[in-house]
Amino acid sequence: MKPSNLTGTFAFGLGLLLCGAHRIHAGTAAITTATTYQTIRGFGASTAWGSSMSSGDADLLWSTTTGAGLSLHRIHIDDASGSTSELSIAKLAVARGVTVWATPWTPPAGDKTNNSTIMGSLSNASAFATYLKGFVATMKTNGVPIYAISAQNEPDANVNYESCVYSPAQMATWVGGTLGPAFAGSGIKIMAPETQNWCGLSTFWPVLKASTAFMQYTDIIATHEYGCSPSAYPDIQAAGKEFWETEIYDTNSNTDPGMGSALTIAALIHAAMTTANMNAWHYWWVYGSVNQDLFTSPGNPTKRLWIMGNYSRYVRPGYYRVGATASPTSGVSVSAYYKAAADSLVIVAINTNTSATSQAFTLTGVTGKTVTPVVTDGTRSLAAQTAMTVSGNAFTYSLPSQSVTTLVVNLGTTGITEAAGTNTSGLKVTQRDGAAWVLLPSSESGLLRVMSLDGRVRESQPIAAGASEMRLGARTSGAYLVQVRQGEHLSSTMFAQP
């Protein structure tokens, strides 16, 4: 949970991005959709040990129209109750389509060598596996399906709070010999090792991948980032596993809810996506202290949350990272994400320069019509700007100083995208008879809303039971989000109005 050696990570992030004091050398950011990398599973954070959250804060975290649109949420497994203090929070997440997963900080004290929740080692693996199965069952009964169970939080940490120590060999034995078999056939994904930092992962991974049983049962390889520098592990992807970053915060001791800290975090996300090819990325706490948080207090989000939203609101689960010139201009970092089935291309550009920076972009593999910038800077948070025309599959945009900008490219067609954390392939938008039509995913009654990218509701219609499609009203050209709620199911899709 907390760092011991942090210099490497943040030196890397700052060295990667902070170039504002130097002369700017401009180049073109070439986006190539035929060059594909990892699938994006999502972006998230944790409310470990929390117990309450307002619906307003839940929307700020998870709404894809008025909030950051985070699609993953990590919760703490209590070592005594068989549940979590975060049950009500997890329910809010699930109601908004978020994928919830869980981590134990320690087994029950009676299942450890030192009979304590602090440090010690696992001594009763079968009992702990049964305990974790009970936790998953309890959460399901309470309306919170658990997507994945982690084997242990930071097994390599030496700390004075809830913890349990595993060597790499012990972790391989715990997962491959007991935890994995206990959950076999359940559909619950197994995650490990959630090491404290990149150095720890480099120690654990060679031992873990050599264990046939560990590799058989593990779906997600995960690490925290509290030290050393991110690295690609192509053998993780080659083995058919996902690679997740599951915890980090800005460790600067000076409280900073603004763009200084936000740009530090943007650098970490960019490196995780482009250097380490990670499938998912998480900040640490939603509520915390001294830069550990995404909210300085309930109802007061930091810029850290909003720059995460520059990724998570638009780069939805199932998108692929595609080819992009990572550092086209001094002080500018670029990554791009695409989903052919959604006809959607999203570019994220980070500008750490202290002045606006003109950045040219070219597109290969798709045909762009317009592009809508969405800006987070010192005065704006996910603020949609006027759409610009794409001419000859190229455009230039002046990135505001000290900003993160999402460039949503209108490809001139319509398509599907996922709702937060779920597959909504039944929701489609088509053009027919000079109008846009929404093909509904079910026959239940409900409500349909159309929103512009700034979150404003442009149209709202009730859905009658038995309806299979809905005709949308006329609107100006641009990118829009359709949101459909039918019963307990919330679906959404972006579409382009020619």
C-alpha positions as CSV (number, residue, x, y, z in Angstrom):
1,M,0.0,0.0,0.0
2,K,2.7,2.5,0.9
3,P,6.1,3.1,-0.8
4,S,9.6,2.4,0.5
5,N,11.7,3.3,-2.6
6,L,10.0,5.7,-4.9
7,T,12.7,7.7,-6.6
8,G,13.0,5.6,-9.7
9,T,9.3,5.7,-10.7
10,F,8.8,9.5,-10.4
11,A,12.2,10.4,-11.8
12,F,11.2,8.3,-14.9
13,G,7.8,10.0,-15.2
14,L,9.1,13.5,-14.8
15,G,12.1,12.9,-17.1
16,L,9.7,11.5,-19.7
17,L,7.4,14.6,-19.8
18,L,8.7,17.7,-18.2
19,C,10.3,19.7,-20.9
20,G,8.6,23.1,-20.5
21,A,11.8,25.0,-19.9
22,H,13.5,23.9,-23.1
23,R,13.1,24.9,-26.7
24,I,10.2,23.1,-28.3
25,H,11.0,21.0,-31.3
26,A,7.8,20.2,-33.2
27,G,7.2,17.0,-35.1
28,T,4.1,15.1,-36.4
29,A,2.3,12.5,-34.4
30,A,1.6,9.7,-36.8
31,I,-1.4,7.5,-35.8
32,T,-1.5,4.1,-37.4
33,T,-4.5,1.9,-36.6
34,A,-3.1,-1.1,-38.4
35,T,-0.3,-1.3,-35.7
36,T,-2.0,-2.8,-32.7
37,Y,-0.7,-3.5,-29.2
38,Q,-2.5,-4.4,-26.0
39,T,-6.3,-4.5,-25.3
40,I,-7.4,-2.0,-22.7
41,R,-9.3,-3.5,-19.8
42,G,-9.8,-0.2,-18.1
43,F,-8.8,2.4,-15.5
44,G,-9.6,2.4,-11.8
45,A,-8.9,3.2,-8.2
46,S,-9.6,1.9,-4.7
47,T,-11.7,2.8,-1.6
48,A,-9.9,0.3,0.7
49,W,-11.2,0.6,4.3
50,G,-13.8,3.1,3.2
51,S,-17.5,2.7,4.1
52,S,-19.5,5.4,2.4
53,M,-19.8,7.4,-0.8
54,S,-22.4,9.9,-2.0
55,S,-24.2,9.2,-5.3
56,G,-22.7,12.5,-6.5
57,D,-19.1,11.3,-5.9
58,A,-20.0,7.9,-7.5
59,D,-21.1,9.8,-10.7
60,L,-17.9,11.9,-10.6
61,L,-15.9,8.7,-10.5
62,W,-17.8,6.4,-12.8
63,S,-20.2,8.3,-15.1
64,T,-19.1,8.3,-18.7
65,T,-21.1,11.6,-19.3
66,T,-20.6,13.7,-16.2
67,G,-17.6,12.1,-14.5
68,A,-14.2,10.5,-15.2
69,G,-15.7,7.2,-16.4
70,L,-13.5,4.9,-14.5
71,S,-14.4,1.3,-15.4
72,L,-12.6,-0.7,-12.7
73,H,-12.7,-0.6,-8.9
74,R,-10.5,-2.3,-6.3
75,I,-11.8,-3.2,-2.9
76,H,-10.2,-4.5,0.3
77,I,-11.1,-8.0,1.7
78,D,-11.6,-7.8,5.5
79,D,-9.7,-10.4,7.3
80,A,-12.3,-11.2,10.0
81,S,-15.9,-10.5,8.6
82,G,-15.6,-12.4,5.4
83,S,-16.9,-9.3,3.6
84,T,-15.7,-5.7,3.2
85,S,-16.5,-2.3,4.7
86,E,-16.9,-1.1,1.1
87,L,-20.1,-3.0,0.3
88,S,-22.3,0.1,-0.2
89,I,-19.6,1.7,-2.4
90,A,-19.2,-1.5,-4.5
91,K,-23.0,-1.5,-5.0
92,L,-22.8,2.1,-6.3
93,A,-20.0,1.0,-8.7
94,V,-21.9,-2.0,-10.0
95,A,-25.0,0.1,-10.5
96,R,-22.9,2.2,-12.9
97,G,-21.6,-0.7,-14.8
98,V,-18.1,-0.8,-13.2
99,T,-16.1,-4.0,-12.8
100,V,-15.3,-4.7,-9.2
101,W,-12.3,-6.8,-8.0
102,A,-10.8,-7.5,-4.6
103,T,-7.5,-7.8,-2.8
104,P,-6.6,-9.4,0.6
105,W,-4.1,-7.4,2.6
106,T,-3.8,-10.3,5.0
107,P,-5.3,-13.8,5.7
108,P,-7.2,-14.2,9.0
109,A,-4.6,-14.2,11.8
110,G,-5.3,-17.8,12.7
111,D,-4.2,-18.9,9.2
112,K,-0.7,-17.3,9.6
113,T,2.5,-18.3,11.1
114,N,2.6,-15.5,13.6
115,N,-1.1,-15.4,14.5
116,S,-1.1,-11.7,13.6
117,T,-2.6,-9.6,10.8
118,I,0.8,-7.9,10.4
119,M,3.6,-9.6,8.4
120,G,4.0,-13.3,9.0
121,S,3.3,-16.0,6.3
122,L,0.4,-18.1,5.3
123,S,0.2,-21.4,7.2
124,N,-3.3,-22.7,6.4
125,A,-3.7,-22.3,2.6
126,S,-6.8,-24.4,2.3
127,A,-8.6,-22.5,5.0
128,F,-7.7,-19.2,3.4
129,A,-8.9,-20.3,0.0
130,T,-12.2,-21.4,1.5
131,Y,-12.4,-18.0,3.2
132,L,-11.9,-16.2,-0.1
133,K,-14.5,-18.3,-1.8
134,G,-16.9,-17.4,1.0
135,F,-16.1,-13.7,0.4
136,V,-17.0,-14.0,-3.3
137,A,-20.2,-15.8,-2.4
138,T,-21.2,-13.1,0.1
139,M,-20.5,-10.3,-2.3
140,K,-22.6,-12.0,-5.0
141,T,-25.5,-12.5,-2.6
142,N,-25.3,-8.8,-1.9
143,G,-25.4,-7.8,-5.6
144,V,-21.7,-7.3,-6.2
145,P,-20.2,-9.8,-8.7
146,I,-16.4,-10.1,-8.2
147,Y,-14.4,-10.1,-11.4
148,A,-11.0,-11.1,-10.0
149,I,-9.4,-12.1,-6.7
150,S,-5.8,-11.1,-6.0
151,A,-3.5,-13.6,-4.2
152,Q,-2.0,-10.9,-1.9
153,N,-1.3,-7.2,-1.7
154,E,2.4,-6.5,-1.9
155,P,3.8,-9.8,-0.8
156,D,7.3,-8.4,-0.8
157,A,6.6,-5.4,1.5
158,N,8.1,-5.0,5.0
159,V,5.4,-2.9,6.7
160,N,3.6,-2.3,10.0
161,Y,0.0,-2.6,8.8
162,E,-2.1,-5.5,7.4
163,S,0.2,-7.7,5.4
164,C,1.5,-11.1,4.6
165,V,4.9,-12.1,3.3
166,Y,5.4,-14.6,0.4
167,S,8.6,-15.5,-1.4
168,P,8.2,-15.9,-5.2
169,A,8.2,-19.7,-4.6
170,Q,5.6,-19.5,-1.9
171,M,3.4,-17.3,-4.1
172,A,3.7,-19.9,-6.9
173,T,2.7,-22.7,-4.5
174,W,-0.2,-20.7,-2.9
175,V,-1.7,-19.9,-6.3
176,G,-0.9,-23.0,-8.2
177,G,-1.5,-25.5,-5.4
178,T,-4.5,-24.1,-3.6
179,L,-6.0,-20.7,-4.6
180,G,-6.3,-21.5,-8.3
181,P,-7.8,-25.0,-7.9
182,A,-10.3,-23.6,-5.3
183,F,-11.7,-21.2,-7.9
184,A,-11.4,-23.4,-10.9
185,G,-14.5,-23.3,-13.1
186,S,-16.0,-20.4,-11.1
187,G,-15.3,-17.7,-13.7
188,I,-13.4,-15.7,-11.1
189,K,-10.1,-14.5,-12.5
190,I,-6.9,-15.0,-10.3
191,M,-4.4,-12.2,-10.1
192,A,-0.9,-12.2,-8.7
193,P,1.6,-11.1,-7.5
194,E,0.8,-7.4,-6.9
195,T,4.4,-6.7,-5.9
196,Q,5.3,-3.4,-4.4
197,N,7.2,-2.1,-7.4
198,W,8.8,-2.9,-10.7
199,C,11.9,-4.3,-9.0
200,G,9.8,-6.7,-7.0
201,L,8.0,-7.9,-10.1
202,S,11.4,-8.6,-11.8
203,T,12.2,-10.9,-8.9
204,F,8.9,-12.7,-8.7
205,W,8.1,-13.1,-12.4
206,P,10.9,-15.5,-13.4
207,V,9.9,-17.9,-10.6
208,L,6.2,-17.6,-11.2
209,K,6.3,-18.2,-15.0
210,A,8.4,-21.3,-14.4
211,S,5.6,-22.8,-12.4
212,T,3.2,-24.7,-14.6
213,A,0.5,-24.8,-12.0
214,F,0.8,-21.1,-11.3
215,M,0.5,-20.3,-15.0
216,Q,-2.4,-22.6,-15.4
217,Y,-4.6,-20.8,-12.9
218,T,-3.5,-17.2,-13.1
219,D,-5.2,-14.8,-15.5
220,I,-3.7,-11.4,-14.5
221,I,-0.1,-10.5,-13.7
222,A,-0.1,-7.4,-11.6
223,T,2.3,-5.0,-9.9
224,H,2.4,-1.7,-8.1
225,E,4.7,1.2,-9.1
226,Y,6.3,2.3,-5.9
227,G,9.8,2.3,-7.3
228,C,12.1,1.5,-10.2
229,S,11.0,2.0,-13.9
230,P,8.3,0.4,-16.0
231,S,9.3,-2.4,-18.3
232,A,7.6,-4.4,-21.0
233,Y,7.1,-8.1,-20.3
234,P,6.2,-9.6,-23.7
235,D,6.2,-13.1,-22.2
236,I,3.1,-12.2,-20.1
237,Q,1.1,-11.3,-23.2
238,A,2.6,-14.3,-25.1
239,A,1.3,-16.6,-22.3
240,G,-2.2,-15.2,-22.8
241,K,-2.2,-13.3,-19.5
242,E,-3.2,-9.7,-18.9
243,F,-0.8,-7.2,-17.3
244,W,-2.3,-4.8,-14.8
245,E,-0.9,-1.9,-12.8
246,T,-3.0,-1.9,-9.6
247,E,-1.7,0.8,-7.3
248,I,0.3,4.1,-7.2
249,Y,-0.1,7.6,-6.0
250,D,1.8,10.9,-6.3
251,T,4.3,10.6,-3.4
252,N,5.3,14.3,-3.4
253,S,5.0,15.5,0.2
254,N,3.6,18.9,-0.9
255,T,-0.2,18.7,-1.3
256,D,-1.1,19.4,-4.9
257,P,-4.7,18.9,-6.1
258,G,-3.9,20.7,-9.3
259,M,-2.2,20.2,-12.7
260,G,1.4,19.7,-11.3
261,S,0.4,16.5,-9.6
262,A,-2.0,15.6,-12.4
263,L,0.8,15.8,-15.0
264,T,3.0,13.5,-12.9
265,I,0.2,10.9,-12.9
266,A,-0.4,11.4,-16.6
267,A,3.3,10.5,-17.2
268,L,2.8,7.3,-15.2
269,I,-0.3,6.3,-17.2
270,H,1.5,7.1,-20.5
271,A,4.5,5.0,-19.5
272,A,2.4,2.1,-18.3
273,M,0.4,2.1,-21.6
274,T,3.3,2.7,-24.1
275,T,6.4,1.3,-22.4
276,A,5.0,-1.6,-20.3
277,N,2.0,-2.3,-22.6
278,M,-0.3,-2.7,-19.6
279,N,-4.0,-3.7,-20.0
280,A,-5.2,-1.8,-16.9
281,W,-4.1,1.1,-14.7
282,H,-5.2,2.1,-11.2
283,Y,-4.6,5.0,-8.9
284,W,-4.5,4.3,-5.2
285,W,-7.2,5.9,-3.0
286,V,-10.3,7.7,-4.0
287,Y,-10.3,9.4,-0.5
288,G,-7.0,9.8,1.3
289,S,-4.4,12.5,2.1
290,V,-1.4,14.3,0.8
291,N,-1.8,13.4,-2.9
292,Q,-2.9,9.8,-2.1
293,D,-6.4,10.7,-3.1
294,L,-8.5,11.5,-6.2
295,F,-10.8,13.7,-4.0
296,T,-9.4,16.2,-1.5
297,S,-12.7,15.7,0.4
298,P,-16.1,14.3,-0.6
299,G,-17.4,16.3,-3.5
300,N,-14.1,17.9,-4.3
301,P,-12.2,16.0,-7.1
302,T,-8.6,16.8,-7.9
303,K,-7.2,17.3,-11.3
304,R,-5.7,13.8,-10.9
305,L,-9.2,12.4,-11.3
306,W,-10.0,14.5,-14.4
307,I,-6.8,13.6,-16.3
308,M,-7.6,9.9,-15.6
309,G,-10.9,10.7,-17.2
310,N,-9.1,11.9,-20.3
311,Y,-8.3,8.2,-20.7
312,S,-11.0,6.3,-19.0
313,R,-14.1,8.2,-20.2
314,Y,-13.1,7.7,-23.9
315,V,-10.8,4.7,-23.9
316,R,-13.4,2.1,-23.0
317,P,-12.7,-1.6,-22.1
318,G,-12.1,-3.5,-25.3
319,Y,-10.2,-0.8,-27.2
320,Y,-6.7,-1.5,-28.5
321,R,-3.7,0.7,-28.2
322,V,-2.5,1.5,-31.7
323,G,0.5,3.0,-33.3
324,A,1.3,6.6,-32.3
325,T,4.5,8.7,-32.3
326,A,5.0,8.7,-28.5
327,S,7.1,11.9,-28.3
328,P,6.5,13.9,-31.4
329,T,7.4,17.3,-29.9
330,S,9.4,18.4,-26.9
331,G,7.2,18.3,-23.9
332,V,4.4,16.4,-25.7
333,S,3.5,12.7,-25.2
334,V,0.9,11.0,-27.4
335,S,-0.9,7.6,-27.3
336,A,-3.8,6.4,-29.4
337,Y,-6.6,3.8,-29.0
338,Y,-9.0,2.3,-31.5
339,K,-11.8,-0.2,-31.7
340,A,-12.9,-1.1,-35.2
341,A,-16.3,-2.4,-34.1
342,A,-17.0,0.9,-32.5
343,D,-15.6,3.0,-35.4
344,S,-13.9,5.0,-32.7
345,L,-10.4,6.5,-32.5
346,V,-9.2,8.2,-29.4
347,I,-5.9,10.1,-29.1
348,V,-4.6,11.3,-25.7
349,A,-2.0,14.1,-25.8
350,I,-0.1,15.4,-22.7
351,N,1.5,18.8,-22.9
352,T,3.9,19.7,-20.1
353,N,5.2,22.8,-21.7
354,T,4.5,26.1,-20.0
355,S,3.0,27.5,-23.3
356,A,0.5,26.3,-25.8
357,T,2.1,23.8,-28.3
358,S,1.0,23.4,-31.9
359,Q,0.9,19.6,-32.6
360,A,0.3,18.1,-36.0
361,F,-1.4,14.7,-36.4
362,T,-1.8,12.3,-39.3
363,L,-4.1,9.3,-39.5
364,T,-3.4,6.1,-41.4
365,G,-5.8,3.1,-41.6
366,V,-9.0,5.1,-40.9
367,T,-10.6,8.1,-42.4
368,G,-11.3,11.0,-40.1
369,K,-14.0,13.6,-40.7
370,T,-13.9,15.8,-37.6
371,V,-12.1,15.8,-34.3
372,T,-13.4,17.0,-30.9
373,P,-10.8,18.1,-28.3
374,V,-11.6,17.5,-24.7
375,V,-9.3,19.5,-22.4
376,T,-8.2,19.2,-18.8
377,D,-5.9,22.0,-17.7
378,G,-5.7,24.5,-14.8
379,T,-9.1,26.0,-15.4
380,R,-11.0,23.2,-17.3
381,S,-11.9,19.6,-16.5
382,L,-12.8,17.3,-19.4
383,A,-14.2,20.3,-21.3
384,A,-15.3,19.6,-24.9
385,Q,-14.1,22.1,-27.4
386,T,-15.4,23.0,-30.9
387,A,-15.0,20.2,-33.4
388,M,-12.4,20.7,-36.1
389,T,-12.3,19.4,-39.6
390,V,-9.9,16.7,-40.6
391,S,-8.5,17.4,-44.1
392,G,-6.5,14.9,-46.0
393,N,-6.5,12.6,-42.9
394,A,-4.5,15.3,-41.0
395,F,-5.1,18.0,-38.6
396,T,-3.2,20.4,-36.2
397,Y,-4.3,21.3,-32.7
398,S,-2.8,23.8,-30.3
399,L,-2.5,21.8,-27.1
400,P,-3.0,24.2,-24.1
401,S,-0.1,24.6,-21.7
402,Q,0.2,22.2,-18.8
403,S,-2.7,20.1,-20.1
404,V,-4.0,16.7,-21.0
405,T,-6.2,16.6,-24.1
406,T,-8.3,13.8,-25.5
407,L,-8.9,14.1,-29.3
408,V,-12.1,12.1,-30.2
409,V,-11.9,11.5,-33.9
410,N,-15.2,11.3,-35.8
411,L,-14.7,8.6,-38.4
412,G,-17.9,9.4,-40.2
413,T,-19.7,6.2,-39.3
414,T,-21.6,4.8,-36.4
415,G,-20.9,1.9,-34.2
416,I,-21.0,0.4,-30.8
417,T,-19.0,0.8,-27.7
418,E,-19.2,-0.8,-24.3
419,A,-21.0,0.5,-21.3
420,A,-18.8,0.8,-18.3
421,G,-17.2,-2.6,-17.8
422,T,-19.8,-4.6,-19.7
423,N,-20.4,-5.9,-23.2
424,T,-23.2,-4.0,-24.8
425,S,-23.0,-5.5,-28.3
426,G,-26.8,-5.4,-28.6
427,L,-26.8,-1.6,-28.6
428,K,-26.2,-0.1,-32.0
429,V,-26.8,3.1,-33.9
430,T,-27.5,3.1,-37.6
431,Q,-28.4,5.7,-40.3
432,R,-31.7,5.1,-42.1
433,D,-34.1,7.3,-44.0
434,G,-32.0,10.4,-43.2
435,A,-32.1,9.8,-39.5
436,A,-30.2,8.0,-36.7
437,W,-31.9,4.9,-35.2
438,V,-30.9,3.1,-32.0
439,L,-31.3,-0.7,-32.0
440,L,-32.1,-1.6,-28.4
441,P,-30.4,-4.4,-26.6
442,S,-33.6,-5.7,-24.9
443,S,-37.4,-5.4,-25.0
444,E,-37.7,-3.9,-21.6
445,S,-39.1,-0.4,-20.9
446,G,-36.7,2.3,-20.0
447,L,-35.2,5.6,-20.9
448,L,-33.0,6.8,-23.7
449,R,-30.8,9.8,-23.5
450,V,-28.5,11.5,-26.1
451,M,-25.6,13.6,-24.7
452,S,-22.9,15.8,-26.3
453,L,-19.3,15.2,-25.2
454,D,-19.5,18.0,-22.6
455,G,-22.1,16.0,-20.7
456,R,-25.2,18.1,-21.7
457,V,-28.4,16.1,-22.3
458,R,-29.5,16.8,-25.9
459,E,-32.5,14.4,-26.1
460,S,-34.5,12.2,-23.7
461,Q,-37.1,9.7,-24.6
462,P,-39.0,7.0,-22.7
463,I,-38.6,3.5,-24.1
464,A,-41.9,1.5,-24.3
465,A,-41.9,-2.2,-23.4
466,G,-41.5,-4.3,-26.5
467,A,-39.7,-1.6,-28.6
468,S,-36.8,-2.9,-30.6
469,E,-35.6,0.5,-32.0
470,M,-35.9,4.2,-31.4
471,R,-35.6,7.1,-33.9
472,L,-33.4,10.0,-32.7
473,G,-34.2,13.6,-33.4
474,A,-32.3,15.8,-35.8
475,R,-29.0,17.3,-34.5
476,T,-25.9,19.1,-35.7
477,S,-22.9,17.2,-36.9
478,G,-20.5,15.9,-34.3
479,A,-19.8,13.1,-31.8
480,Y,-22.6,12.1,-29.3
481,L,-23.2,9.5,-26.6
482,V,-26.4,7.5,-26.5
483,Q,-27.2,6.0,-23.1
484,V,-30.0,3.4,-22.6
485,R,-31.2,2.2,-19.3
486,Q,-33.6,-0.8,-19.4
487,G,-34.4,-2.4,-16.1
488,E,-31.1,-2.8,-14.2
489,H,-29.0,-2.6,-17.3
490,L,-27.2,0.5,-18.5
491,S,-25.7,0.6,-22.0
492,S,-24.0,3.3,-23.9
493,T,-22.5,3.9,-27.4
494,M,-20.8,6.8,-29.1
495,F,-21.9,7.8,-32.6
496,A,-21.0,10.4,-35.2
497,Q,-23.6,12.6,-36.7
498,P,-22.5,13.4,-40.3
